[in-house]
Amino acid sequence: MLAGSLAGAAAALAGCSSTSAATSAFSASPSPRPTTPAAAFARLMDGNGRWVSGNLQHPDRDPDRRQLVAQEQEPFGAVLSCIDSRVPPELLFDTGLGDLYVMRTGGQAVGPVVTGSVEYGPMTSGTPLVVVLGHQRCGAVKAAYQSLRDGKPLTGTLQAIVTALRPAYEQAVREGGADPVETMARAQAKLTTNALRSNADLAPLVRKGSLAVVGAYYSLDTGKVEVLAGPPS
């Protein structure tokens, strides 16, 4: 009986060990932190490929990772995306805790606080990549488009989003197209990307090659991220 009990205990421990190892492997970071724009961009796009295919790794999402980043962080990327509940950057790039700085505003509208938040990673911890991520069927862009087209301001502080998106609206009107809201959403991502890439604080890092600012667009239908501007070579 004693031998049987010991054998059973050993089997149970082995099973626990196997489960623990599998869990660790499942949630482990796929590779060391990228330190160049090209490597960081490749990491994100590889993650998006896994999101599209469903072959997810779920990296950096266990208690060990939580303990590792509890005292300090060193994200390899910063993403400015929309508030839309269907566009969570950590999921659609298959990243985890401590991997990304994430800023989310309606239609990627920017102002001094948002711009400063985007600058934080590159300027304080050497984050080599910024991604401005627009997306399909953006409600904020649609509301701003209709407000500007019809000359009917939105209520309260929502009008600030409309004001911020006016340049994208004007570009969409000039360009035309079958779906002006989608045209405007893409224009907004590109305009914001260009503004960040050329601002006084980030432009020197871009010229030096230590930072890339990439414009991208997310498809709600497919899960795929399309690059619009500025992919690092």
FENZI-V827457 format. One record per residue. N is the residue number from 1. RES is the residue in three letters. PSI is psi in whole degrees, -180 to 180 (none if undefined). D_CENTER is the distance of its C-alpha to the mean C-alpha in Angstrom with 1 decimal. Layout:
# FENZI-V827457
N;RES;PSI;D_CENTER
N;RES;PSI;D_CENTER
This chain:
# FENZI-V827457
1;MET;-42;57.2
2;LEU;-44;55.9
3;ALA;-40;54.8
4;GLY;-40;53.2
5;SER;-43;51.3
6;LEU;-40;50.2
7;ALA;-41;49.0
8;GLY;-41;47.1
9;ALA;-42;45.5
10;ALA;-41;44.5
11;ALA;-40;43.1
12;ALA;-43;41.1
13;LEU;-40;39.8
14;ALA;-40;38.9
15;GLY;-43;37.0
16;CYS;-43;35.1
17;SER;-42;34.4
18;SER;-43;33.2
19;THR;-43;30.9
20;SER;-43;29.6
21;ALA;-40;29.0
22;ALA;-41;27.3
23;THR;-44;25.0
24;SER;-43;24.2
25;ALA;-37;23.7
26;PHE;-36;21.4
27;SER;4;19.1
28;ALA;149;19.6
29;SER;135;17.0
30;PRO;-26;17.6
31;SER;169;18.5
32;PRO;160;18.7
33;ARG;127;16.0
34;PRO;141;15.4
35;THR;-4;17.1
36;THR;157;16.9
37;PRO;-43;14.5
38;ALA;-42;15.7
39;ALA;-40;15.4
40;ALA;-42;11.8
41;PHE;-43;10.9
42;ALA;-40;13.2
43;ARG;-45;11.8
44;LEU;-45;8.4
45;MET;-33;10.5
46;ASP;-42;13.0
47;GLY;-40;10.8
48;ASN;-35;10.1
49;GLY;-39;13.8
50;ARG;-37;14.6
51;TRP;-44;12.8
52;VAL;-43;14.9
53;SER;-19;18.0
54;GLY;3;17.8
55;ASN;67;18.6
56;LEU;148;16.2
57;GLN;-22;16.7
58;HIS;55;15.0
59;PRO;158;15.0
60;ASP;42;15.4
61;ARG;34;16.4
62;ASP;172;20.1
63;PRO;-33;22.5
64;ASP;-43;23.0
65;ARG;-40;19.4
66;ARG;-44;19.7
67;GLN;-38;22.9
68;LEU;-40;21.6
69;VAL;6;19.0
70;ALA;-36;21.2
71;GLN;-29;22.8
72;GLU;160;20.2
73;GLN;156;16.7
74;GLU;64;15.4
75;PRO;146;11.6
76;PHE;-8;11.1
77;GLY;159;7.9
78;ALA;134;6.6
79;VAL;125;3.9
80;LEU;112;6.3
81;SER;-177;6.3
82;CYS;164;9.5
83;ILE;-8;11.4
84;ASP;131;12.3
85;SER;-15;12.9
86;ARG;5;12.2
87;VAL;63;8.5
88;PRO;112;7.1
89;PRO;-40;3.6
90;GLU;-33;6.3
91;LEU;-48;8.6
92;LEU;-12;7.7
93;PHE;6;6.8
94;ASP;53;9.8
95;THR;-175;9.2
96;GLY;-158;11.2
97;LEU;126;12.8
98;GLY;3;12.6
99;ASP;-32;10.1
100;LEU;142;7.2
101;TYR;134;8.0
102;VAL;126;6.2
103;MET;133;8.3
104;ARG;122;9.1
105;THR;159;12.2
106;GLY;117;14.3
107;GLY;25;13.7
108;GLN;34;11.6
109;ALA;139;15.1
110;VAL;156;15.6
111;GLY;-176;18.5
112;PRO;-44;19.8
113;VAL;-42;18.1
114;VAL;-45;14.6
115;THR;-43;15.3
116;GLY;-37;16.8
117;SER;-39;13.8
118;VAL;-40;11.6
119;GLU;-23;14.7
120;TYR;-51;15.2
121;GLY;-55;13.4
122;PRO;-35;14.9
123;MET;-18;18.2
124;THR;-26;18.8
125;SER;15;17.5
126;GLY;24;17.0
127;THR;122;13.3
128;PRO;0;13.6
129;LEU;134;10.4
130;VAL;132;8.6
131;VAL;127;6.5
132;VAL;116;7.6
133;LEU;102;6.7
134;GLY;175;10.0
135;HIS;162;11.4
136;GLN;143;14.8
137;ARG;50;17.3
138;CYS;118;15.6
139;GLY;-38;18.2
140;ALA;-43;17.7
141;VAL;-42;18.3
142;LYS;-45;21.2
143;ALA;-41;22.8
144;ALA;-41;22.6
145;TYR;-48;24.1
146;GLN;-38;26.9
147;SER;-45;27.6
148;LEU;-38;28.1
149;ARG;-42;29.9
150;ASP;-7;32.3
151;GLY;33;32.7
152;LYS;103;32.0
153;PRO;148;29.9
154;LEU;161;27.7
155;THR;150;29.0
156;GLY;-146;28.3
157;THR;-9;25.2
158;LEU;-28;23.4
159;GLN;-24;25.2
160;ALA;-33;23.1
161;ILE;-43;20.2
162;VAL;-46;22.7
163;THR;-43;23.9
164;ALA;-30;20.6
165;LEU;3;20.0
166;ARG;-44;23.6
167;PRO;-38;23.1
168;ALA;-38;20.8
169;TYR;-47;23.5
170;GLU;-37;26.2
171;GLN;-41;24.6
172;ALA;-38;24.2
173;VAL;-41;27.9
174;ARG;-39;29.0
175;GLU;-31;27.2
176;GLY;-149;28.3
177;GLY;165;27.4
178;ALA;-32;27.9
179;ASP;91;24.8
180;PRO;-27;24.4
181;VAL;-43;21.6
182;GLU;-39;19.4
183;THR;-43;20.8
184;MET;-40;19.9
185;ALA;-42;16.2
186;ARG;-41;15.9
187;ALA;-40;18.0
188;GLN;-43;15.9
189;ALA;-43;12.8
190;LYS;-43;15.3
191;LEU;-42;17.2
192;THR;-40;14.5
193;THR;-48;13.4
194;ASN;-39;17.2
195;ALA;-41;17.8
196;LEU;-41;15.4
197;ARG;-30;16.6
198;SER;5;20.2
199;ASN;164;20.3
200;ALA;-31;23.0
201;ASP;-36;20.9
202;LEU;-28;18.2
203;ALA;-43;20.5
204;PRO;-36;22.7
205;LEU;-37;20.0
206;VAL;-44;19.0
207;ARG;-36;22.7
208;LYS;-18;23.2
209;GLY;7;20.6
210;SER;-5;18.8
211;LEU;139;15.7
212;ALA;140;13.9
213;VAL;114;12.1
214;VAL;133;10.8
215;GLY;135;10.9
216;ALA;167;9.6
217;TYR;130;10.6
218;TYR;131;10.1
219;SER;120;13.4
220;LEU;-30;14.3
221;ASP;-43;17.4
222;THR;-21;16.4
223;GLY;0;12.8
224;LYS;140;12.5
225;VAL;124;10.1
226;GLU;132;12.6
227;VAL;128;12.6
228;LEU;-35;14.4
229;ALA;143;15.2
230;GLY;27;15.3
231;PRO;136;14.5
232;PRO;145;16.2
233;SER;none;19.4
